[in-house]
Amino acid sequence: MSDITFIVFGATGHLARTKLIPAIARTVGAKDIRDFAFIGVGSSPRSDDVLRTKVGDALADADVASDLRDRVLAAPIRYVSASIDGFDDLEHTVDQVEREAGLSGNRLIYLAVPPSQLDATVRGISSTTVAKSDGWVRLVVEKPFGVDLATARHSNAIIHETFDESQVYRIDHFLGKETVRNLLVFRFTNSLFEQTWNRNHIASVEITVAEESGVDGRAGYFDESGTVRDMVQNHLTQILTLIAMEPPVKMDAASIHQEKVKVLNSARPITSDDAILGQYGAAVIDGEQVVGYRDEPGVSDESTTPTFAAVRVSIDNWRWNGVPFYLRTGKRMSARMSQIAVRYHRPPVCLFHAEGECEGHQNILKLRLQPDEGFELFFDVKQPGPGTEIGRIPLAVRYDDLVNEAPDAYETLLTDVVEGDQTLFVRSDEVEAAWELYAPLLDRTDIHTYPAGTDGPEHADDLLVGFDTWSNVRRTFSR
Ligand SMILES: NC(=O)c1ccc[n+]([C@@H]2O[C@H](COP(=O)([O-])OP(=O)(O)OC[C@H]3O[C@@H](n4cnc5c(N)ncnc54)[C@H](OP(=O)(O)O)[C@@H]3O)[C@@H](O)[C@H]2O)c1
């Protein structure tokens, strides 16, 4: 594998410490990259040694193998502060490090800076020769990409002044999760599902990302974004497009992006009836008092930022017409759980009854992202013994049973960047189409309060009216 210069903006931040630095080390190990350098950029002045210590701490915290840790710490590690002269310093440092280490100028530039700093950072890079090299140059951009359609368009325009779209990797780490990567294989290699993956057989699709935690000290960031911007527009929508897209002509990035954009362009405009937004209030959870969102440090006591969203998306195309896609996500829910539930129609006639009720259930395919990545297919069988009592059993696969340890999503995606594979990244028109879809929800102030530690506002069940296919959040969580 050729050599790489990793240039990480936000190298001293939370993401770098918990995910990015360990992922870089593991990618270096997995791809056997012998020659590399790590140049970290932050907003404050620091020495190279401070950054080296932070890198060492991040690798130790992530239990990176000691030989790999030593290899990373033996590589050139340099720190640059993004001050007024920061970008001149950066240019000088990159040139110097590559010359001294004999690197050929393959540059992986990772932007893990606060969203408000994105445009200025790209402009700063563009003012230097950092993006011009004899080797390849790839730009990875963290989510959220913009705060609405206008800002996303603006950031795309600034990026495209210097970088071709083929160099840009808009990252959404959900796309690096095994279950999500598996979606394409699952759908397009199993004829059982290929033939039934449409409105004739599927009644509804639910995508749920529930967090038990609150804002976890990130109130400043979260209060400006809220759950529609932070979760729905990116993570949940990316999953939706992979579930709903048509088979691509080829398994390459361009063909897949093409199909994903078509899904977003087929989505019916969202109206106020299609979404319920909520905000957690105070509650006692496991005997401990938990403050409401507006009482979190750093949050205004009049904040209307949603911490919960339930959204119904309708895809008006031949495959999905009439099949609701329900997206649900929230903080301070009763459990931490991310899953996709694909509900099949019941058979046309029910033949098995108990006490006047139909005993049959819908078949449900559940793809679980966390905890316990894997999938389950639920179907009805006769309980052994006399009579015809019907039981519901899952065919289940846990990834932990298949591999010792599935790679972290960041490691998977970073490897794709190193290999120049854009398949699991978000193209500029995709990100813009997603912002356009959710525009009606971005400024909504009708927010329903729900007690922390529950399953969201009771009101969320109102979305179900007219559909017998939605199981409410409570039932889904406990199943
Ligand atoms: N944390 C996560 O788990 C997570 C998950 C998904 C996405 N993200 C995204 O990743 C990005 C970073 O998040 P974070 O949690 O790591 O934030 P953070 O802990 O606040 O760290 C921000 C980092 O950016 C640096 N920085 C700030 N302004 C800069 C500038 N103008 N030029 C260069 N560096 C600058 C900071 O340097 P100083 O230390 O010197 O201030 C720090 O290293 C955000 O876009 C966030 O949405 C984070």
The ligand as an SDF file (V2000), in Angstrom:
LIG
                    3D

 48 52  0  0  0  0  0  0  0  0999 V2000
  -17.9890   13.5790   18.7470 N   0  0  0  0  0  0  0  0  0  0  0  0
  -18.6740   12.6990   18.0460 C   0  0  0  0  0  0  0  0  0  0  0  0
  -18.9440   11.5830   18.5120 O   0  0  0  0  0  0  0  0  0  0  0  0
  -19.1440   13.0200   16.6470 C   0  0  0  0  0  0  0  0  0  0  0  0
  -19.9290   12.0880   15.9690 C   0  0  0  0  0  0  0  0  0  0  0  0
  -20.3220   12.3520   14.6500 C   0  0  0  0  0  0  0  0  0  0  0  0
  -19.9070   13.5300   14.0460 C   0  0  0  0  0  0  0  0  0  0  0  0
  -19.1610   14.4200   14.7320 N   0  0  0  0  0  0  0  0  0  0  0  0
  -18.7600   15.6560   14.0530 C   0  0  0  0  0  0  0  0  0  0  0  0
  -17.3440   15.7880   14.1190 O   0  0  0  0  0  0  0  0  0  0  0  0
  -16.9990   17.1630   14.2280 C   0  0  0  0  0  0  0  0  0  0  0  0
  -16.1380   17.3660   15.4730 C   0  0  0  0  0  0  0  0  0  0  0  0
  -16.8770   16.9700   16.5950 O   0  0  0  0  0  0  0  0  0  0  0  0
  -16.1970   16.8270   18.0350 P   0  0  0  0  0  0  0  0  0  0  0  0
  -17.1950   16.1930   18.9010 O   0  0  0  0  0  0  0  0  0  0  0  0
  -14.8560   16.1850   17.9190 O   0  0  0  0  0  0  0  0  0  0  0  0
  -16.0140   18.3520   18.4570 O   0  0  0  0  0  0  0  0  0  0  0  0
  -15.1160   18.9400   19.6270 P   0  0  0  0  0  0  0  0  0  0  0  0
  -14.8140   17.9310   20.6660 O   0  0  0  0  0  0  0  0  0  0  0  0
  -15.7390   20.2120   20.0270 O   0  0  0  0  0  0  0  0  0  0  0  0
  -13.7180   19.2570   18.9000 O   0  0  0  0  0  0  0  0  0  0  0  0
  -13.6210   20.2200   17.8980 C   0  0  0  0  0  0  0  0  0  0  0  0
  -12.2380   20.1470   17.3040 C   0  0  0  0  0  0  0  0  0  0  0  0
  -12.1540   21.0860   16.2470 O   0  0  0  0  0  0  0  0  0  0  0  0
  -11.0380   21.9550   16.4850 C   0  0  0  0  0  0  0  0  0  0  0  0
  -11.3430   23.2140   15.8680 N   0  0  0  0  0  0  0  0  0  0  0  0
  -12.2880   24.1360   16.2170 C   0  0  0  0  0  0  0  0  0  0  0  0
  -12.2460   25.1700   15.3580 N   0  0  0  0  0  0  0  0  0  0  0  0
  -11.2690   24.8950   14.4720 C   0  0  0  0  0  0  0  0  0  0  0  0
  -10.7320   25.5740   13.3600 C   0  0  0  0  0  0  0  0  0  0  0  0
  -11.2220   26.7440   12.9720 N   0  0  0  0  0  0  0  0  0  0  0  0
   -9.7220   24.9940   12.6720 N   0  0  0  0  0  0  0  0  0  0  0  0
   -9.2260   23.8100   13.0600 C   0  0  0  0  0  0  0  0  0  0  0  0
   -9.6830   23.1110   14.1090 N   0  0  0  0  0  0  0  0  0  0  0  0
  -10.6900   23.6610   14.8020 C   0  0  0  0  0  0  0  0  0  0  0  0
  -10.9040   21.9930   17.9790 C   0  0  0  0  0  0  0  0  0  0  0  0
   -9.6000   22.4360   18.3400 O   0  0  0  0  0  0  0  0  0  0  0  0
   -9.2810   22.9380   19.8510 P   0  0  0  0  0  0  0  0  0  0  0  0
   -9.2000   21.6850   20.6750 O   0  0  0  0  0  0  0  0  0  0  0  0
   -7.9790   23.6130   19.7470 O   0  0  0  0  0  0  0  0  0  0  0  0
  -10.4120   23.8460   20.2440 O   0  0  0  0  0  0  0  0  0  0  0  0
  -11.1220   20.5120   18.2840 C   0  0  0  0  0  0  0  0  0  0  0  0
   -9.9720   19.7720   17.9270 O   0  0  0  0  0  0  0  0  0  0  0  0
  -18.3210   17.9370   14.2340 C   0  0  0  0  0  0  0  0  0  0  0  0
  -18.6520   18.2900   12.9140 O   0  0  0  0  0  0  0  0  0  0  0  0
  -19.3140   16.8970   14.7310 C   0  0  0  0  0  0  0  0  0  0  0  0
  -20.6230   17.1560   14.2960 O   0  0  0  0  0  0  0  0  0  0  0  0
  -18.7620   14.1970   16.0170 C   0  0  0  0  0  0  0  0  0  0  0  0
  1  2  1  0
  2  3  2  0
  2  4  1  0
  4  5  1  0
  4 48  2  0
  5  6  2  0
  6  7  1  0
  7  8  2  0
  8  9  1  0
  8 48  1  0
  9 10  1  0
  9 46  1  0
 10 11  1  0
 11 12  1  0
 11 44  1  0
 12 13  1  0
 13 14  1  0
 14 15  2  0
 14 16  1  0
 14 17  1  0
 17 18  1  0
 18 19  2  0
 18 20  1  0
 18 21  1  0
 21 22  1  0
 22 23  1  0
 23 24  1  0
 23 42  1  0
 24 25  1  0
 25 26  1  0
 25 36  1  0
 26 27  1  0
 26 35  1  0
 27 28  2  0
 28 29  1  0
 29 30  1  0
 29 35  2  0
 30 31  1  0
 30 32  2  0
 32 33  1  0
 33 34  2  0
 34 35  1  0
 36 37  1  0
 36 42  1  0
 37 38  1  0
 38 39  2  0
 38 40  1  0
 38 41  1  0
 42 43  1  0
 44 45  1  0
 44 46  1  0
 46 47  1  0
M  CHG  2   8   1  16  -1
M  END
$$$$
